[in-house]
Amino acid sequence: SRYTIAVSAPTSLARAAASKTCPPSEAERIFTIRIPKKAIVLSGAFSGCTALKDVKFEEGAQVGSNYGENDLFQNCKSIESIQLPATVEKIGDRMFEGCTGLKEFDFPEDCTMIKSYASSGCSALTNIEIPANITSIKEYAFQDCARLEKITILNPGCSISFYSGTICNYTLNGTSYYNGVICGYEGSTAQE
């Protein structure tokens, strides 16, 4: 049967995150999660919740720091869009990796970095606008985003990893390629 999780205390999320994955018995039954204010979500809390489609963070909810954002929604294949709390400072390592249904997400106001493999394998993403507050895009952040047609980088000084797979929509014989448009300011790192 389908159900919604409404987390009532930060300790509930800590226990959920301790396993680093959604419990197998629950992974296909969790469709909606509401994160209340004052709750702190830890690394991997919802990783593997394949049916999870709707996540709402109430104002004041937080994603844990010190790697707390890593693997958070990894392989949540049903999520189509998400709005993270404004206080999230990094799109963590593998935060959305394998989220094949993810079509869009908003970058939080305080976010400055997109970490390694953050959106790797997000095959439904078609257009991404990276705001000026992002100063760094790490290796393989947008690797194998099969439908990615356009990425716009609004910070002319944004540091972009030199790995060929950082922004790519397909890999052939072990080599990564991007068949799309990267937009940025003239003379910016996006133009390089």
Stockholm file with secondary structure:
# STOCKHOLM 1.0

chainA/1-192         SRYTIAVSAPTSLARAAASKTCPPSEAERIFTIRIPKKAIVLSGAFSGCTALKDVKFEEGAQVGSNYGENDLFQNCKSIESIQLPATVEKIGDRMFEGCTGLKEFDFPEDCTMIKSYASSGCSALTNIEIPANITSIKEYAFQDCARLEKITILNPGCSISFYSGTICNYTLNGTSYYNGVICGYEGSTAQE
#=GR chainA/1-192 SS CCEEEECCSHHHHHHHHHTSSCCTTTTTTEEEEEECTTCEECTTTTTTCTTCCEEEECTTCEECSSSTTTTTTTTCTTCCEEECCTTCCEECTTSSTTCTTCCEEECCTTCCEECTTTTTTCTTCCEEEECTTCCEECTTTBTTCTTCCEEEECCTTCEECCCTTSBCSEEETTEEECCSEEECCTTSTTTC
#=GC SS_cons         CCEEEECCSHHHHHHHHHTSSCCTTTTTTEEEEEECTTCEECTTTTTTCTTCCEEEECTTCEECSSSTTTTTTTTCTTCCEEECCTTCCEECTTSSTTCTTCCEEECCTTCCEECTTTTTTCTTCCEEEECTTCCEECTTTBTTCTTCCEEEECCTTCEECCCTTSBCSEEETTEEECCSEEECCTTSTTTC
//
